[in-house]
Amino acid sequence: MAPCRNYDDDDDVLDATETAKFFGITLVSLWRGVASVRLPRPFYAAARSPRWPKATLRETRERLQMLPQLGA
């Protein structure tokens, strides 16, 4: 029997709706962010099933928080 791998929260993957909620934005804003390369591109687990690794989303959120805010 193979040893069981310990998974943590960073191993999770999120769908588009969950990813938008993670960033606190709408689905339209999510896809605009992906198109503008501000947000990471998803991988496709199956046709029409975009997924984002939670660890990548956390890194992106940290990077975006370090950017200067416009109008501030």
C-alpha positions in Angstrom: 0.0 0.0 0.0 1.4 3.4 -1.0 1.9 6.0 1.7 -0.9 8.6 1.8 0.2 12.1 0.8 -0.7 14.8 3.2 -2.6 17.5 1.4 -3.0 21.1 2.6 -5.1 24.0 1.6 -2.6 25.1 -1.1 -3.3 21.8 -3.0 -6.9 22.8 -3.7 -8.1 24.1 -7.0 -10.9 26.5 -7.5 -13.4 26.9 -10.4 -14.2 30.3 -12.0 -17.0 31.1 -9.5 -14.8 30.2 -6.5 -11.9 32.2 -7.9 -14.0 35.3 -8.4 -15.2 35.0 -4.8 -11.6 34.5 -3.7 -10.6 37.9 -5.2 -14.0 39.5 -4.3 -14.8 40.3 -7.9 -17.4 39.4 -10.5 -17.0 36.6 -13.1 -16.7 39.3 -15.8 -13.9 41.1 -13.9 -12.2 37.7 -13.4 -12.1 37.0 -17.1 -11.1 40.6 -17.9 -8.2 40.2 -15.4 -7.1 37.0 -17.1 -7.3 38.6 -20.6 -5.2 41.6 -19.4 -2.7 39.2 -17.8 -3.3 40.8 -14.4 -4.7 37.5 -13.1 -3.2 34.0 -13.9 -4.6 31.9 -16.7 -6.4 28.8 -15.7 -5.6 25.2 -16.6 -8.4 23.1 -17.9 -9.1 19.9 -16.1 -11.7 19.1 -18.8 -13.2 20.9 -21.7 -14.9 24.1 -20.5 -13.7 23.5 -16.9 -11.2 26.2 -16.0 -9.4 25.7 -12.7 -6.9 27.7 -10.7 -4.5 26.3 -8.0 -5.2 28.1 -4.7 -1.5 28.5 -4.0 -1.1 30.5 -7.3 -4.1 32.6 -6.4 -2.6 33.5 -3.0 0.7 34.5 -4.7 -1.2 36.7 -7.1 -3.3 38.3 -4.4 -0.1 39.2 -2.5 1.5 40.6 -5.6 -1.5 42.7 -6.4 -1.6 44.1 -2.8 2.0 45.3 -3.2 1.1 47.3 -6.3 0.5 51.0 -5.8 -3.2 52.0 -5.9 -4.3 54.4 -8.6 -5.7 57.6 -7.3 -4.3 57.2 -3.9 
